[in-house]
Amino acid sequence: MTRPFREGGARPFRANENGNSERRAQGERPRRSQGGGDDRTRRSQSGGDDRARRSEGGGDDRGRRSQGGGQRRAGRPARDVARNAAFDVLRAVDERDAYANLLMPRLLRDRGIRGRDAALATELAYGTLRGLGTYDAIIDVCGDREPDPDVRDALRLGAHQLLRMRVPPHAAVGTTVDLVRLRIGPGAAKFVNAVLRKIGSRTLEEWLPIVAPDPADDPVGHLAVTHGHPRWIVSAFRDALGSSDELPALLEADNARPLVTLVARPGRSSVAELEAAGAMPGRYSPYAAYLREGDPGQIDAVAETRAAVQDEGSQLVALALTRVPVGNGGDGEKWLDMCAGPGGKAGLLDAIATHGDLAGQADGGSTAFAGGARLLAADVQYHRARLVWETTRDASVITADGTEPVWRPESFDRVMLDAPCTGLGALRRRPEARWRRDPAGIADLGRLQRRLLGTALDAVRPGGVVAYVTCSPHLAETRVVIGDVLARRDDVEQLDARLYLPGVDGLGDGPHVQFWPHRHGTDAMFLSLLRKRA
Ligand SMILES: C[S@@+](CC[C@H](N)C(=O)[O-])C[C@H]1O[C@@H](n2cnc3c(N)ncnc32)[C@H](O)[C@@H]1O
């Protein structure tokens, strides 16, 4: 992973005498640090032989001999399983583009780390990754040279403990220095000690005015640094919200750990069953339940794919598609989920197709689907199609490219197009994702989204409906795509999607809807419902 907020210049800026930093320009894109080459080839901080002492690969420590060759010698730091695990995750994210939320559970399991240590390791790694942009700005002010990537990761870890966790300063500094001495070397440990002491001399609230641009001059840059988001993403969120008023609340929500949300697939499980397993009913979706603690995989209904982990916004956009009246299409309805992998929405659509929208029927909803549809779920990637097959029961699942349809035109009553997108709406779930996304990719994605929407509209029969969904609020992936496709076709009308989400407010002025983490507690899902004219 590359570093955020770095512009050219060989040395970091230092705080000037007024306590204000000479700021780096806030870069639009994360970039590799100086030198253009591989950071790993540079010499370590100490200029000495620290690297020879460094543990190999940041991997699993089990089975390796301790520093003292069997017995820990006096004066040697003890291994701190939580901080070592967090450090390994940070290194893997940086060096191998690992996904923290996939790697951390595996690493905890492999090393037998449980309970409080597991919770601490997770908070250390995820919190550090989320706040990385803010911590880097502070580290740059406090250090007198560019740290090597592994040293920077250790500094970020220390900064997170000092500035955002309730770890006492002496413990935050001491444990991080111990970790660096063990994993990197004594020279780097000295440097880290000095920088962390400077960082710990102020609170986060005191640092922010020093390292962040003045909000009066640069409101977006200010929010980017104070809320740890790349500037281009803050701009994109402001454009999608239509003003800056809610930006701080949105960015704050993005930095908070989301509740685990479950879906009880109708006819296969129920919210009551999930409640009995410790969950509480969701706010909007009649199939949602929130799990405050515990491993969802331990719940029988989840293990048996009768229920699953699924964001409430994702549930609602799928449900909305099933609630649009499409007239009588003949015998049982035919549904298509065109980009189905890994199968979250397909799992819910599959259950409703077979058993009906049982909660909607129980509420007397006149458009609640009665059941008896057949679902075809497709994904261009075999391994993702396989995941769909594993999580659905009755659907037919194929590997297919939605831009080159293998199905007959106008053969479906309802089509779900959950388009490949930047995923900017789900940043709270993947702590490092915000620093990985690249605005340069949006144009290519936009072309694919337009092509897929075109084939989705071709696939639906007259009177049928297409749900265009993204897990991104970026206008270039949402309203602009819809506007362009509608401008080129006269056989499609946009429905007011809010009508199919009764009881959910704050969805915008329509006809599309936009969910927001700070308003709804969901991912920032976008939904447009498009009907093919009869
Ligand atoms: C946003 S994800 C879909 C998430 C899924 N609907 C769910 O709820 O779990 C987008 C999916 O589109 C697939 N995809 C990308 N290009 C595609 C194409 N040309 N045809 C079909 N699927 C495609 C990707 O492999 C990815 O699985």
The ligand as a Gaussian input file, in Angstrom:
#p B3LYP/6-31G(d) Opt

LIG

0 1
 C      -20.327000      -5.203000      -6.398000
 S      -19.911000      -6.833000      -6.739000
 C      -21.460000      -7.637000      -6.600000
 C      -21.822000      -7.962000      -5.176000
 C      -22.970000      -8.944000      -5.069000
 N      -24.118000      -8.523000      -5.823000
 C      -23.364000      -9.198000      -3.634000
 O      -24.377000      -8.629000      -3.177000
 O      -22.677000      -9.967000      -2.979000
 C      -19.674000      -6.798000      -8.456000
 C      -19.458000      -8.160000      -9.095000
 O      -19.487000      -7.952000     -10.503000
 C      -18.673000      -8.918000     -11.091000
 N      -18.416000      -8.471000     -12.472000
 C      -17.519000      -7.576000     -12.898000
 N      -17.603000      -7.434000     -14.225000
 C      -18.584000      -8.269000     -14.650000
 C      -19.132000      -8.591000     -15.904000
 N      -18.680000      -8.025000     -17.027000
 N      -20.130000      -9.501000     -15.961000
 C      -20.588000     -10.102000     -14.841000
 N      -20.076000      -9.844000     -13.616000
 C      -19.106000      -8.937000     -13.524000
 C      -17.473000      -8.972000     -10.181000
 O      -16.783000     -10.192000     -10.343000
 C      -18.131000      -8.826000      -8.804000
 O      -18.351000     -10.083000      -8.249000

